Amino acid sequence: MLGIIGAMSEEVASLKDRMDKVSIYRAAGMEFYQGSLLGRDVVIVRSGIGKVNAAICSQILADRYHVTGIINTGIAGSLRNEINIGDIVLSSDALQHDMDATGFGYPVGVIPQMDCSVFQGDERMIEAAKKCCGETIPEIGVHVGRVVSGDQFVSDKAKKAWLTETFGGYCTEMEGAAIAQAAYLNGIPFLIIRAISDKADDSAIVSYEEFEAKAIEHSVKLVMALVEKLD
Ligand code: ADE
């Protein structure tokens, strides 16, 4: 069983529409749609925005459904010039940029008393997703790199520069690393798939509003192709 998480209803609506044999379970203010997507067993859920919602959602996927993989689909702000609006970023790994125990001598982004703060995306899922991009949406740029997450919509070029320089991030969003951490703690492979809606700079809010729908379309297309490919 594969878990598919989107933060916002727009990010999962068209995936849910394509499901068969659906049963719905409600918990923690979320609706878990279990059923079949392109013949595969899946649970699709809108987590809500931010790391806490994303972590709770992931834990329910682990405990109730014993998912064997988690895909996080959605949109993100680009942190690099070469990553354009509409492009896809696949998570090589993910970390939380707003984890800050520097006062105790930890580097920013490091979670105190954990053996890991940078969570590795699943190689097999990354490779499969890359292939799907080439086959399904060849006109779109695909980048494999670090997703940096925090409870913050980044729309400021100084903050963007800090994220790029400090963490080597490829894109920023508000859930991925929380899902990654929950997946790591439960021994579940994960992949974050994000389509770029904005450049996470001073133009981000206007750009987000303009390109949100198009970006979601790209990530949904890729998730569909990937679900079909993964066994
Ligand atoms: N999701 C889409 N764009 C984003 C941004 N600039 N910051 C955080 N989350 C986002």
Residues whose N, C-alpha, C, O or C-beta is under 5 A from the ligand:
A	BS01	ADE	I75 A76 G77 Q152 F153 V154 T172 E173 M174 S197 D198 A200 A204
